[in-house]
């Protein structure tokens, strides 16, 4: 029931209780209107929904009646010049009407006439090599609602693709951004297939610490088939933008511009080898998410914003892979059954025994901070889980045996083995 119907019902109840003069003075409603509402309520057998506003559309609507020669001229112009707009069509129609002494419709009226005539839209037909007309296989997709707004991290994440030509070769940079926290991620590839986008989405789920709910993309082929199957298997809602409407994915489009102006344009030649490009891209993204200030986040980095957001939650069930510093104040992040808490280095030094006992008892992971930067991690070891210590002792014994055999690697060799 709408608010207007509730208000009418309250007025009628007041009338029943206090009488007609008091009602007229209290609500500034005419006597005729009160009796009209009372009749509507009686006709609806006392149900308040009978007081709902009814449609005020005329029973007999006026029909548009225009000369047939003018309608034929509109059809002719639209067929000769497919999908010409109503404003341009009206200028061409003015000459015809003056020449034939006919009334000239306005631009809005021309638009309504086109709609009355069925839209008059035509599209070119595709023909196969046998000369047969190909049937358009258009599937309806779910569009992002106009009033949709991201309310928390992971509520809606957006993806897009940046295409670059390097020495005649095509290279693609698939981008990802969480709309609420502005957390960004990207990956370069030589493939524009949906399978590559599906693999990239798996990387996004690994690096972003919060589960996703809605995914927003454009209508590109890379976000079909394998990508759509992956979202369906994860039971995620896949929103699409309208064709030729990039403003519906404005946050990711702005991230595309930022990453191109600040990084891709300066390392375009390295895009020929995506593996090497991705290594240096990760360094930029690490700085982008942990240190780079964002105006939308009040000059905080995305990770700082996420940690501040998690500190304000009464109970958080999200899993976090790593913990990063937050400027000012104490915060805690729940990692499944373990809680991560920051503590100042002076406070930790003065009460070290107290913090160690509390961490062992309540399973708390302490991050020791100095001038807003983490300097140490203190994690409790469960007494019941002796396997961890036994495994550690075994690994240390293997390491000593390898060192005795001379099986050592320099840092240069390790970087070469890992492809860094």
Buried (B, 14 or more C-beta within 10 A) or exposed (E): EEEEBEEBBEBBEBBEEEEEEEBBEEBEBEEEEBEEBBEBBEEEEEEBEBBBEEEEEEEEEEEEEBEEEBBEBBBEBBEEEEEBEBEEBBEEBEEBBEEEEBEBBEBEBBBEBBEEEEEBEEEEEEEEEEEEEEEEEEEEBEBBEEEBEBEBBBBBBBBBBBEBEEEEEEBBBBBBBBBBBBBBBBBBBEBBBBBBBBBBBEBBBEBBBBEBBBBBBBEBEBBBBBBBEBBEEEEBEBBBBEEEEEEBBEBBBEBBEBBBEEBBEEBBEBBEEBEBBBBEBBEBBEEBBBEBEBEEBEEBBBBBBBBBBBBEEEEBEBEBEEBBBBEEEEBBBBBEEBBBBBBEBEBBEEEEEEBBEBBEEEBBBBBBBEEEEBEEEBEBEEEEEEEEEEEEEEEEEEEEEEEEEEEEEEEEEEEEEEEE
